[in-house]
Amino acid sequence: MKITIDNISIDVEPGTTILQAARQIGGEVTPPAMCYYSSLENSGGKCRTCLVEVSKGSEKDPRPMPKLVASCRTAVMDGMEVRSMTSERVLDARKGVTEFLLINHPLDCPICDQAGECDLQDLSYEHGDSGSRYGFVKRTFEKEDLGPYIQLNMNRCIMCFRCVYVAEQLTNPREHGILDRGWDAQISTYINKALENEFIGNVIDVCPVGALTDKTFRFKNRVWFTKPLDAHRDCPTCAGKVRLWMRGDDVFRVTGRKDKWGEIEDWVCNECRFHKKKTSDWVIEGPTKVDRHSVISQGHYVGLKKPNDPLEILIGKAPKHTIDIHKVSDVNKPDIDLSLIAGPAHSDDFNRSNTAPQPKEINLQESKVKKNDP
């Protein structure tokens, strides 16, 4: 079937959606998607960010569709013509949808671990407005621990349902879901049940915002200070293909490898994700190719390694090669490795006995400036 999107034509197989056809074209014609996930059945149709205008239904019925349609749920018809970035109606609708998604979302990007790789940040930057017209009290929730590895912050959730589909299709049985309805709807578990399935950590990777975060990585580092490396290991549970986020020679977190649409290529088990935090556990393949527009690309380290270079050159100089701040300042306890502790760093991980050096006394008479000095 032939479809034309923003004056670009492409032939696709029957059953292809408009969003899938747009992704085959690529570039700016591809609508944003906050809830659709190609590897999850029944995903899509929740966030409405992928709205497009169908200016021609098909060759047999050339009438335009009266309303904007969700491209992730609308199948292609032969001869269909679609307007995405070239439609003022679409741009205005995405602006409105973005404002709606941000109604209850807190402005806590400075302390959110998702900052720098957040789909909602990108959506707001590309399609949002500078302010909000919402003047009512936002709904708020208490933070919830979903087991030993996952922290839930419902204040940030946009109800995309991705995590529910992951749990439904990867784990057995599913332990969490959507509770209540309408304004009171929320992601949670009954009686605070822990999520302990071997593949439940993938809900962190599919979350487009910072609602589900890795408790072993929380508040340890900013994503743009780390360098992503593709690596693998011989794992009996999953494919063992992951992305290591390193600073120096320390592995701060392990995630699945994502394609250019931000979707996981291979599901990762909990053993690889949460327990393999040493470089020796992995076979390093090389630096991840990061989009140059991403804040993660600020390291500029791709292509530095030569065939016989040691691993240190590939992963960047460790801080101790220039100065070991822990030896100089005695901030950390000698036996504490921040990248290996379970969860964020606390005051117990630092030396309390060390006091800040007292400022030197200043001779006020010597420091006075003479009247006639220029």
C-alpha positions, 0 to 999 in steps of 0.5 A: 500500500502507498501512503504519503506523509508530509509529501513523502511517499512510501510503500508499506505492507497491509496492516501497517499503522501510520506511526509505523509507516512514519518511522520507516520514513524517519526524521521529523515526520515521525509523530512522538509516542509516549505510550506506544511500544512496538514489542508490547501487544495492545500498547498505544492509544493512551497518550494522544501525542501521536495525533495526525491529520488524514487529508485523504482517506484512500484512493477509493474514498478520498474524503479527509477524516474529519478529526485528528486520529491516533497514528499508532492505532490507525491502519494505512489505506492505499493512497492515504495522505497524512499531514504531520509536521505540515499541519497547524491543527496537528501542531496545536493539538500536540501542544495541548496534549503536552500541556495536559500531560504536564498538568499533574507532573511536578517540576522536579527535573533537577532531582529526577534520575530520568532527567537527560533521557526523559521522553516528556522533557523532549516532548515538552521542549519540542511541542510544549508551551512556556507556561501552564494555564492550570491553576488548580491543586495537583494530585499528589501521592506518597512514594511507594517501594515496589520491592527491593529494586524499584521505586514508584513516584506516582506524581510523575506518572502519565498513565501510559500503561507500558509497565502494566503491559510489560508485567502482563506479557513478561511476568507470571503472574502480574502483581501490579496494575491500574487501581481506581478510575478517572481522577483517582487512577494510579499505578500500584499493587494491592497491600503493598506487594513487592515486585520480585519477578526475574524480568520485572526490572524492565518496567524501569526501561519502558517508563517514559518519565521518572515514575519508575526508577532503579533504587540501585542507581537513584541519586548516585550520578547524572546520566550525562556524566556517565558513558554508555557502553554496549556489553554482553555476558553469558547469561542463562536467563536472558540474552545478556546484551545490555548497556553499561553506564560507567564513570571511570571504571565504575559501573553505575547502572545496567539497562537494556539496549534501546533503538533510536525510538527509545525501545528496548531491543532485548529484555534484561533479567534482574540478575544482569540489571541489578547484581552485575555491577563490575566491569569484570562481569562483562565483555565490553563491545564498545561505546554506544552510538548516541544521538548528537542532540542528546545531552549524553553525547557531551562526553565525545568519546566515540572513536577514541579507542585503537585496536591495542588500547587498554580498556581504560582508554575505551571507558575514559580516564578514571578520576583517580588517574588525575586526582583521587578525591577520596584520598585528598578529602577523606569524604568517603569511608575507605571501604565504601564504593558508591557504585556498588552500594544498594541504593542512594548514598546516605550520611552513613557512607561518609566520614562524619569525624572530618570537619571543614578546615577553618578559614585563615585569619585575615589581618585587616590592617594589611588588607585595607586599601590605601586611599591614594591607591588607584 
